[in-house]
Amino acid sequence: MSYLLLKMIHVSSVVISYSLFFLRGIWLMQDSNNLRQRWVKVLPHVIDTILLTSAIALAVLIQQDPLNNAWLTAKVIGLLIYILLGMIAIRFGKTKKTRIAAWIGAQCVFIYIVLVALSKNPLLGLV
């Protein structure tokens, strides 16, 4: 598979995954019944699988090792934090306030991940 096609799949899945997460957060704040629909529970997992698979394929294709590239390490750590906050926001938060705080935190981490991806700099120009 070509680099450009793989990158397009990756970026598209990032946009779709984030959009679904954002929408689910809005529904959470509205106490919407939409959160209980089957497709809302299944589709994010499908998209996230495509996202992760394309990320790994891109790293292999361009020979980027997260252990030797600080920006990629930062993205992986950011992703783990984003997933943890997302799990708290959507599933495991005990109170609505906790869920919303986790959802907002996940937005901040997502922005960081995107900025690191664009700049290839985990410190984002701070140093």
Secondary structure as the mmCIF struct_conf table of DSSP 4:
data_model
#
loop_
_struct_conf.conf_type_id
_struct_conf.id
_struct_conf.beg_label_comp_id
_struct_conf.beg_label_asym_id
_struct_conf.beg_label_seq_id
_struct_conf.end_label_comp_id
_struct_conf.end_label_asym_id
_struct_conf.end_label_seq_id
HELX_RH_AL_P HELX_RH_AL_P1 TYR A 3 MET A 29
TURN_TY1_P TURN_TY1_P1 GLN A 30 ASP A 31
HELX_RH_3T_P HELX_RH_3T_P1 ASN A 33 ARG A 36
BEND BEND1 GLN A 37 GLN A 37
HELX_RH_AL_P HELX_RH_AL_P2 ARG A 38 LEU A 61
TURN_TY1_P TURN_TY1_P2 ILE A 62 GLN A 63
TURN_TY1_P TURN_TY1_P3 PRO A 66 ASN A 68
HELX_RH_AL_P HELX_RH_AL_P3 ALA A 70 MET A 87
HELX_RH_PI_P HELX_RH_PI_P1 ILE A 88 PHE A 92
BEND BEND2 LYS A 94 THR A 95
HELX_RH_AL_P HELX_RH_AL_P4 LYS A 96 SER A 119
BEND BEND3 LYS A 120 LYS A 120
TURN_TY1_P TURN_TY1_P4 PRO A 122 GLY A 125
#
